Amino acid sequence: MFRENVDGIPVLWHSPDPNTDRGSLVVWLAGFGGTKEDCAPQLRALAAQGFTALSFDAWQHGERRIESEEELRARVRSNIRRWFWPILYRTAQDMVGVLDWSEYCLGLRRAVGIGGVSMGGDIAVTAAGLDRRIAAVSAVIATPDWLRPGSCEPPGAPDARAWRAYRDGNPLSHLDRYAHRPALAFECGDEDRQVPPDGAERFCAALAATYRDYPECLRIARHTGVGHRFADAMWSAAMDWFNRHLNGADGTA
């Protein structure tokens, strides 16, 4: 594992055998409250498949925390729309800078894959609408609808800054950003009441015309008996998705 600081963003990355091709880049992000170090098992597994695997701390997480983890969780859960929306959008914007660094410092110029769990998956989908280098997304127990209608969590109310983050970042409000047709996969818990699967379903239905000639690039799987947790089958599906859509990719996707 290697560590870098990319313009104030703490990065952890793992490469395949340095004597071989570094392959495509895959970024994997942790869920709410998690850190890049929590993603080390996924980074190792991705590197074993021939990818250069990278994670970084989301804004206000890990080495970027401004309070204890307990205080972070309490603050954000007290008003999700006010405190969570800016984290999603700021971190999705950070992804662009991290990809610039990986391209110019690591020489990784092929198509990119990104994914993550819960918050990490939300960020991955958002980032795919901001950067056309992203060719494959695996979002696990995540949603492209930040309003999350039907969620068991009290949503709170946004302030002006949070509303701007939602207005500018919410994927369901910006379908035109996916005209480059990145391969989008959602691994949803069929019994998830925190992040209901219908957000992913509505998003993919809204994109159906854009992907009409590429139906293999949209996937929604509802995992039976699974709530809001990262099941082993979800990780296996994510690995398969990246292998299918990135191995052999030349960056022209």
N, C-alpha and C positions, 0 to 999 in steps of 0.2 A: 504494500500500500504506500502511496505517495501523498504528501500533503502540500497544498499551495494556498496562497492568499491572493485571490484575484480581485483587485480593486476593492478590498475590504470584505470580500465574500470568501469564507473558509471552505476549501474544496478538499475532498478525499477521492483519490482515483486509483484504479488498479488496471494493469495492462496484461495482455497475454504474454507469452514468452517474448522477451525483448529482442530475441534473434529472429522473430517472425514478423509478419505483417501485423500491425496493431488493429486492423479491422475497422469496423464502424464504431462510432461512439454511441453508448447507451447511458443515459442519465436516469438514475432511480432516486426518488425522493421519499422521505419518511412522512408518516402521518402527523397530525397535530401533536405538538409537544415532543416529537422525536428529533433525532439528530442524524447527521451524516454517518456517524459511527454505528448507529442502529442498522444502517443499510449494508454494513460490511459483508454479511453472509450473501446478500444478493449480488454485490459487486464481485465477490469471488466466483459465484456461479456463472455470472455473465462473462467474466474473463476466461473461465474454463471453456466457454463456448466460442472464444475467439474475438470477443468484443473488448474494446477499451471501455471500462465501466467507471462511472463517476457519480458522486453525490455531493451535495453542498447543503449547508445549513440555511433553511428558510429564514426570511427576515424575522427578527426577534426570537430566533430559536438557536439552540446550541451555543456556539461561541459568539453569537450575535444577540444573546439574551440581554434584556435590560432589567430583569427581575428573576427571581427564582422560578423554577418550573411550576411549583405549586401556585405561585402568584400569577404566572402567565395563564395557567388553566382557569383559575378562578376569574380573572379579569375578562378573558375572551368569552367564557361561558355565561358571564353575567349580561352580555350584550353581543351576540354573535355578529349581527350585521354591522355594528359599529367597529368592532375590533378585528373581526376575522376577514372581512372583505379586503381591507388594505393589505393584510398579510398575503392573501392570494395574488393580488395584482402586482404588488411590489416584487414578490419572488418570481412571478412569471416574467417580469421585465428583467430581473437579474439573470434569468436563463439566457437571454440574448448575449449579455456580456461574457458569460461563462462559455458559450459556444464560440464567440469570437476568440477567446483565449485558447480554447482547445484547437481551433483551426490554425492559428498563427504560431502558437508555442509548441503544440504537440503534433502539428501537421495532419490533423484529422479533418479531411475535406470531403468525406463521403456523406451520404445521407445519414441523418441522426435519428435515433430512437429515444423516446423519453417515456417515463412511467412513474407510478408511485401508488401509495396506499392512502386512501381517504383524502386528506388535505393534499398530499403529494400528487395524487391522481387529478384532483381539481386543478392544481397548478400546471400539470403536464398538458391537460387539454387546453387550458388558456394559452400556454406558451406556444402550442402548435398553431394557434391563430395569429401569433405575433412574428413568427420566424419560419420562412419557407424551407429552411434547411431541415426542418423536422419532418421526417417521412413516415414515422410509425409511432403510435401512442398506445400504451396499455394502462388504462385507468382502473384501479381496483377499488371497489366500494367507494366510488367517487361519483361526482355529478357535474354536468356542464350548466346546470341551473342553480345559481347561487341563492335563489330564493328558497329552494328546497321545500316546496309546498308539501304538507303532510308529514314533515319531520316531527319526531317526538320532542325535539329540543326547542325551547322558547327562542324565537328569532331575535328579539330585541328590535331596536330602531336605529338606523344609521344617522350619523352626523353628516355634515357637508363633505368632509374628506372621504368618508366611507361611501357616500353616494356617488362621488366622482369615480372611485375605484370600481364600483359596480357598473356604472354607466359605460366606462371605458373598457372594462375587462370581462364582463359576464359573457361566456361563450354563446349561450343561447340567443343573446341579443346581437351577435355579430357573425351570422352564418356566412356572410360573404368572405370572411377571413379564411375559410376552409375550401376556397375554390381550387387550391392546389392539390386537394384530395389526399391529405395524409391518411395513412391506414389507421383507423380509430377502432379500438377494442375496449369494451366496458365489461368488467367482471363484477357482477352485482350479487349481493346476497338477497335471495328471494324473500327472506324475512327481515331485511334491514329496515328498521323504523327510524334510524337516525339519518340515513342518506337513502331515501326511497329510490328504487330502480327506475321509476317512471321518468325521472329527469333525463336519464340517458336515452330512454326509449323515445321521448318526444324530440330530443335533439337529433337522433338518427333519422327519425321520420321526417323531420324538417329538412334534412340534408339528402334525402333519398333521390331527388331529382339531380342534384349535383353529382352524386355517385352512381347514377343510373347505369353507366357503362363499366363501373368498377364495384359491383356489389360485394366482391370478396374483400374490399377494404373497409367495410363497416361490420362490426360484430357486437352483439349484445348477448351475454350469457347470464342467466339467472341461476345461481347455484342453490339447489334445493336444500332447505333446512339450515341455511347459513344466514346469520344476522350481520351485524356490523363487525366483522372480523376477517382477517387475512387468512383464508383457507389455503391449504397446500395446493389444491386443484387450481386455485386462482394464479398462484405463482407459476405452476407448470404451463398454464395457458399463456401467461405473459411471455415466458421464455419462448414458447412455440411461435407466438406472434412476431417477436423480434427476429427469430431465425428465419421465418417465412418471408418477412418484408424487408429485411436489411442484408442478409447474407448475399453477397454478390452485388449489392447496390453500389452504384458508382457516383451517387450524389446528384443525379439528374432527375430524381423522382419529383 
